[in-house]
């Protein structure tokens, strides 16, 4: 998976890369996640409901991250394979994963650790 993420910058050459390409993909993945958390944190400074209704907002933020990644970022990247069309099962899995593994942890972290 990290090589596929690195292919967003490097194109098809990422799949022939070695350890450095794998590390680049891993770092890019963490960078994207930190940026998503920073956007939520910045928005929560102005929108109080993001902190008070963190559970629902976190789930919806996960959906938003999924949609932005798949409809904006991936089509603009250099990945060497087509982005769509989506299957219903793949869409459900992607949405659920982003809701539970991206949006909700970001909202919970802000709720309990953020100032």
Protein Blocks (a to p, Z undefined) as FASTA:
>chain_A
ZZmmmmmmnommlmmpcfklmmmmmmmmmmmmmmmmmmmmmmmmmmmmlmmmmmlmmmmm
mmmmmmmmmmmmmmmmmcfbdfbdcdfklmmmmmmmmmmmmmmmmmmmmmmmmZZ
